[in-house]
Amino acid sequence: MTKTITSVEQQVEKMGIFFEKLGYTPMAGRVFAFLLLGEPPYKNFYEIQTFLQASKSSISNALKGLMTSRIVDYITFSGDRKRYFKVNTQNWMAILKEQTQKGTEMNQMLQEVLDSREDSKHLDFNTALQFVFDLQAFLNRKMLQAVEEWERKE
């Protein structure tokens, strides 16, 4: 079995497109991908700009968005005035846990919707909505169990 070797540029492009589908801007997706793949795992502004061949403003906006979402932050080194951007894995873990908690909130809202639709004459919609609720509740239970199991492992 041969392993296909792709360049970092190709990987960044592929991952950037994937991150776009998750809601990132095109440039933020590529910056995030570059920070995940880069060696060392931190890059200064100009390294990012040069690698992505993008304008200062597009890199700046992408970094601001990633930092606002708490998934990227920066570090500095003594004697070096530059900021180095890196993926904040601790915040990423916290965000995953927050999303799981939001699933519980979504379940509560969906239950309220179902309760308020009890007298609706649109039974097909109510049945379909119940299936959505059941799947959401099932997935959320499994996610909460997975988080608990993961935390016991640590």
C-alpha positions as CSV (number, residue, x, y, z in Angstrom):
1,M,0.0,0.0,0.0
2,T,1.5,3.3,-1.0
3,K,0.8,6.5,0.8
4,T,0.0,9.5,-1.3
5,I,2.2,12.5,-0.3
6,T,0.6,15.9,-0.7
7,S,2.2,19.2,-0.2
8,V,1.4,21.4,2.7
9,E,-0.1,23.8,0.2
10,Q,-2.5,21.1,-1.0
11,Q,-3.4,20.1,2.5
12,V,-4.1,23.6,3.6
13,E,-6.3,24.2,0.5
14,K,-8.2,20.9,1.1
15,M,-8.6,21.6,4.8
16,G,-9.5,25.3,4.2
17,I,-12.4,24.2,2.0
18,F,-13.6,21.8,4.7
19,F,-13.4,24.6,7.3
20,E,-15.4,26.9,5.0
21,K,-18.2,24.3,5.0
22,L,-18.1,24.5,8.8
23,G,-18.8,28.2,8.6
24,Y,-15.3,29.8,8.5
25,T,-14.5,32.5,6.0
26,P,-12.4,31.1,3.1
27,M,-9.2,32.9,4.5
28,A,-9.9,32.0,8.1
29,G,-10.2,28.3,7.1
30,R,-6.9,28.4,5.3
31,V,-5.2,30.3,8.2
32,F,-6.5,27.7,10.7
33,A,-5.4,24.9,8.5
34,F,-1.9,26.4,8.1
35,L,-1.6,26.8,11.9
36,L,-2.6,23.1,12.3
37,L,-0.1,21.9,9.8
38,G,2.8,24.3,10.3
39,E,6.1,23.4,11.8
40,P,6.7,24.8,14.3
41,P,3.0,25.0,15.3
42,Y,3.0,28.8,15.6
43,K,3.6,31.4,12.9
44,N,4.0,35.1,12.8
45,F,1.8,37.3,10.7
46,Y,4.2,37.6,7.8
47,E,4.8,33.9,7.6
48,I,1.1,33.3,7.3
49,Q,0.7,36.1,4.8
50,T,3.6,34.9,2.7
51,F,2.5,31.3,2.7
52,L,-1.1,32.1,1.8
53,Q,-0.1,34.8,-0.6
54,A,-2.9,37.1,0.7
55,S,-3.3,40.7,1.6
56,K,-2.5,42.0,5.0
57,S,-6.1,43.0,5.6
58,S,-7.5,39.5,4.7
59,I,-5.0,37.8,7.0
60,S,-5.7,40.4,9.7
61,N,-9.4,39.8,9.5
62,A,-9.0,36.1,9.5
63,L,-6.8,36.1,12.6
64,K,-9.2,38.5,14.4
65,G,-12.1,36.2,13.6
66,L,-10.2,33.1,14.8
67,M,-9.1,34.9,17.9
68,T,-12.6,36.1,18.7
69,S,-13.8,32.5,18.4
70,R,-11.0,31.6,20.9
71,I,-9.7,28.8,18.7
72,V,-6.5,30.8,17.9
73,D,-4.4,33.0,20.2
74,Y,-0.9,34.3,20.1
75,I,2.4,34.0,22.0
76,T,5.4,36.2,22.2
77,F,9.1,35.4,22.9
78,S,11.4,37.4,25.0
79,G,13.5,39.8,22.8
80,D,11.2,39.3,19.8
81,R,8.6,42.0,19.1
82,K,6.5,39.7,16.8
83,R,3.4,37.9,17.8
84,Y,3.2,34.3,16.9
85,F,-0.3,32.8,16.2
86,K,-1.2,29.3,17.3
87,V,-4.1,27.0,17.7
88,N,-5.3,27.1,21.3
89,T,-6.1,23.4,21.9
90,Q,-7.4,24.0,25.4
91,N,-10.0,26.4,24.2
92,W,-10.9,24.1,21.3
93,M,-11.6,21.4,23.9
94,A,-13.7,23.8,25.9
95,I,-15.6,24.8,22.8
96,L,-16.4,21.2,22.0
97,K,-17.8,20.8,25.5
98,E,-19.8,24.0,25.2
99,Q,-21.4,22.7,22.0
100,T,-22.4,19.5,23.7
101,Q,-24.1,21.6,26.4
102,K,-25.9,23.6,23.8
103,G,-27.3,20.3,22.5
104,T,-29.0,19.9,25.8
105,E,-30.5,23.5,25.5
106,M,-31.6,22.6,22.0
107,N,-33.4,19.6,23.3
108,Q,-35.2,21.7,25.8
109,M,-36.3,24.2,23.2
110,L,-37.5,21.4,20.8
111,Q,-39.5,19.8,23.6
112,E,-41.2,23.2,24.2
113,V,-42.0,23.4,20.5
114,L,-43.4,19.9,20.5
115,D,-45.5,20.7,23.6
116,S,-46.8,23.9,22.0
117,R,-47.8,22.0,18.9
118,E,-49.9,19.3,20.7
119,D,-53.1,20.6,19.3
120,S,-51.8,21.2,15.8
121,K,-53.7,19.7,12.9
122,H,-50.5,19.2,10.9
123,L,-49.7,15.7,12.2
124,D,-47.1,14.9,9.5
125,F,-45.0,17.9,10.5
126,N,-45.4,17.1,14.2
127,T,-44.3,13.5,13.5
128,A,-41.3,14.6,11.5
129,L,-40.4,17.1,14.2
130,Q,-40.6,14.4,16.8
131,F,-38.1,12.3,14.8
132,V,-35.8,15.3,14.7
133,F,-36.2,15.7,18.5
134,D,-35.6,12.0,19.1
135,L,-32.4,12.0,17.0
136,Q,-31.2,15.2,18.6
137,A,-31.8,13.8,22.1
138,F,-30.1,10.5,21.3
139,L,-27.0,12.2,19.8
140,N,-26.8,14.6,22.8
141,R,-27.0,11.7,25.3
142,K,-24.2,9.9,23.5
143,M,-22.1,13.1,23.3
144,L,-22.6,13.8,27.0
145,Q,-21.6,10.1,27.8
146,A,-18.6,10.5,25.5
147,V,-17.4,13.7,27.3
148,E,-17.8,12.0,30.7
149,E,-15.9,9.0,29.5
150,W,-13.2,11.2,28.1
151,E,-12.8,13.2,31.3
152,R,-12.5,10.0,33.3
153,K,-9.7,9.0,31.0
154,E,-7.7,12.2,31.7
